[in-house]
Amino acid sequence: MKRILFLFLLNIIGIALVKGQNITVSGYIKDASSGETLIGATVIDSISQNGTTSNAYGFYSLTIPSNEATTLVYTYIGFDEVRKRITATSDITIDLELGFNSQELSQVTVTANSAKEQVNSTQMSVDRLSTKDAKLLPALFGEVDILKTIQLKPGVQSAGEGSSGIVVRGGGPDQNLIILDEALVYNPSHLFGFFSTFNSDAVKNVELYKGGFPSQYGGRLSSVIDVKLRDGNRKKYSAQGGLGLIASRLTLEGPIVKDKGSFIVSGRRTYADIFTRIANNQNTDNPDWNQIPDYFFYDLNAKFNYDITEKDRIFISGYFGRDVFGFNTDDFSAGFDWGNITTTARWNHIFNPKLFTNTTFTFSDYDYLINSSFDVIDFEVGSGITDVNFKTDFYYAPNNKHNIRFGADVTQHKFNVGRLSVESDELDDPIFSSDTNIDATEMAVYISDDIEVSKKLSINVGLRGTGFNNETFYAAIEPRASMKYSLSDDVSVKGSYTRMNQYVHLVSNSGASLPTDVWYPSNEKIKPQQSDQVAAGVSAAIGQSFLLTNELYYKWQRKQIDFKDGADLFINPNLDDEFVFGTGYSYGNEIYLEKKEGKFRGWIGYTLSWSWREFEDINDGKRFAPRFDRRHDISVVAIYNLSKKFQFSGSWVYQTGNNTSLPEARFYFQDVDGTRPNIGTIYIERNSFRMAPYSRLDFGITMNVFMKKPNFDGNLNLSVYNAYDRRNPFFLYYDTETDNNNNILSIQPKQVSLFPILPSLTFNFEFK
């Protein structure tokens, strides 16, 4: 009897132990229509209410009690909810596909996070952008641009009229880390900055970090823009594209092996040069004809992926883009071209349900070349930078209380600071030639842990160690921390602290990252730039659709770089002595209200901010506001789905004008013999004048005109840019009026504006 009782008790204890054990459910979450992995999809255990989200590669890992029947709930906004009943005694893999919500209109945007999910996330100061949103919004010349859409978010400002360059929380255009499929892009612009290099048809997801940067990112001070390309349709072949006023695009995608691998190839090209060449050729015999320069840009994205095994996936992607400008006459010719090349090779491997890794090799190259010929003299000047990077990232989820990420990367930089050549057709050797190359190595290791302390409190702590070697070795520790405390299910308060270091610098005497800018490394004389940023805010979900956030931030910047007056930036093999160094700080308040679901969607953003710089050798050591210090920045965006056939969109922006330096006094002088009168200018303070405010209204109509065709969709998009024809300032210049004797009568400042009201029509199509 005692033996039977002992065996019974032992059995009870064994059952209790089994029930007390946990198992892990893991797998990929995908779009049922295309097989694309979904980033940020949610998985919740209906009994314990523990949950997780899929990572940047669509992989999730969730710990649940073993041998206990439960229901897993899979959700992704815009998709049908899926409930899966399971009872498992050991780790289990569940790859799940979510179907598009048939009750939603076909053009309703699919975004990564609902309002409540964003409220409950530890991460703050981050915006996630859907390319479907960008395609509905009105665009300059009808060319959809995701970087211009990002400019409509609070805390993000454009670098200038029509420019795709951005300024984030008081930083400069060079302080933004822009990566495409994990490869760094140094100049993300076409058409002298008017368009970005990103073809919206090929883009899957865009994340913008303004603060609270996760520890896997580094190397820049102000923001991270992480652009991920689509993998391609694993289910069927399809094609889509568009015909616009200045450019056309085409995307082809389909399975390599159905449900195991896919490809996507996307290209875009402008064609204004075709018409200018025709006009030039037809007027070759006209002596009064002024030659029109040729200009075009093109870019190509390609990506391939394949499942080698159930635990191994490989990805290969690349980007190639170029801008070409040319001007030719009988006596003079000039050319200017610039562009980027990136290549990414990735390997995803699942070690076990709790441990996932992504190993990446990337290659990035950016260069520009200016050439001209006059008589028998040929002149060339250019610059470039080439990166080779290797990194590995690990995701480890030991349980639902911890989500650990760690990794390392190393980058070999090669800077071509100045290519200069002057040659003559009459000489065998160059008249002058120089080519300065600098090699440098940048490295980093990092670790972070997203910790759920309680149901109300979660924190993310991280540490990044960085190093840079060029003539001398620099090392730095970059602590990161953020927290979220839930006041209720719908309201949370958040805070973050981040330190960042920047080892490469943009040498620019312009304000907007023009293609002639030069990237230059830190060395013994030029110290790395550094910033510390703190932010605090509140997030609230209002009902099922609205998200309200309010964030305050303060950022300190050290070792800021500028250039002394008269700096020689183009024909100078050693730029070290052209720099001056100082400090800066910026602070502000960002308010954001977004409606995320329904027929009527959109957002309102308002930023109140201040930025300052202080250099001992500039402005007599007194602080001054940088060019992009803007006190007020307002954006209003609205998208309305009237029906399945018609969608309306509009955006309105208002910004305080840019700062600029204008002379505060003038003096008159002549040559010794009393001839050739001249006017001299006196500048007292830098950026002491503020230009007129910037304001613009755009609207668009999308008409789905081929919806009844079974294998074809098409729509017409009519956009009107600058609808009330405001002439916004681009730059100021002085017009001098003289009499017949060359005596100066008056000097008047005048404003140059770029774009009047500009309507555009784009035809978009898709073969299914």
Sequence and secondary structure as in RCSB ss.txt:
>XXXX:A:sequence
MKRILFLFLLNIIGIALVKGQNITVSGYIKDASSGETLIGATVIDSISQNGTTSNAYGFYSLTIPSNEATTLVYT
YIGFDEVRKRITATSDITIDLELGFNSQELSQVTVTANSAKEQVNSTQMSVDRLSTKDAKLLPALFGEVDILKTI
QLKPGVQSAGEGSSGIVVRGGGPDQNLIILDEALVYNPSHLFGFFSTFNSDAVKNVELYKGGFPSQYGGRLSSVI
DVKLRDGNRKKYSAQGGLGLIASRLTLEGPIVKDKGSFIVSGRRTYADIFTRIANNQNTDNPDWNQIPDYFFYDL
NAKFNYDITEKDRIFISGYFGRDVFGFNTDDFSAGFDWGNITTTARWNHIFNPKLFTNTTFTFSDYDYLINSSFD
VIDFEVGSGITDVNFKTDFYYAPNNKHNIRFGADVTQHKFNVGRLSVESDELDDPIFSSDTNIDATEMAVYISDD
IEVSKKLSINVGLRGTGFNNETFYAAIEPRASMKYSLSDDVSVKGSYTRMNQYVHLVSNSGASLPTDVWYPSNEK
IKPQQSDQVAAGVSAAIGQSFLLTNELYYKWQRKQIDFKDGADLFINPNLDDEFVFGTGYSYGNEIYLEKKEGKF
RGWIGYTLSWSWREFEDINDGKRFAPRFDRRHDISVVAIYNLSKKFQFSGSWVYQTGNNTSLPEARFYFQDVDGT
RPNIGTIYIERNSFRMAPYSRLDFGITMNVFMKKPNFDGNLNLSVYNAYDRRNPFFLYYDTETDNNNNILSIQPK
QVSLFPILPSLTFNFEFK
>XXXX:A:secstr
 HHHHHHHHHHHHHHHHHHH EEEEEEEEEETTT  B TT EEEETTT  EEE  TTSEEEEEEETT  EEEEEE
 TTB  EEEEE  SS EE  EEE B TTS TT    S  HHHHHH S  SEEEE HHHHHHS  GGG   HHHHH
TTSTTEEESSTT   EEETT  GGGEEEEETTEE S  EEGGGTEES  GGGEEEEEEE SS  TT  S SSEEE
EEEE    SS  EEEEEE SSEEEEEEEEEEETTTEEEEEEEEEE HHHHHHHHHHHTTT TT     EEEEEEE
EEEEEEEEETTEEEEEEEEEEEEEEEEE SSEEEEEEEEEEEEEEEEEEEEETTEEEEEEEEEEEEEEEEEEEET
TEEEEEEEEEEEEEEEEEEEEEEETTEEEEEEEEEEEEEEEEEEEEEEETT SS SEEEEEEEEEEEEEEEEEEE
EE SSSEEEEEEEEEEEEESSSEEEEEEEEEEEEEESSSSEEEEEEEEEEEE EEEE SSSS  TT EEEE  SS
S  EEEEEEEEEEEEEETTTEEEEEEEEEEEEEEEEEE TT   SS S  GGGEEEEEEEEEEEEEEEEE SSSE
EEEEEEEEEEEEEEETTSGGG  B  TT  SEEEEEEEEEE SSSEEEEEEEEEE   EE   SEEEEE  TTS 
S EEEEE  STT EE   EEEEEEEEEEE  TT TTEEEEEEEEEESTT     SEEEEEEEE TT  EEEEEEE
EE     EEEEEEEEEE 
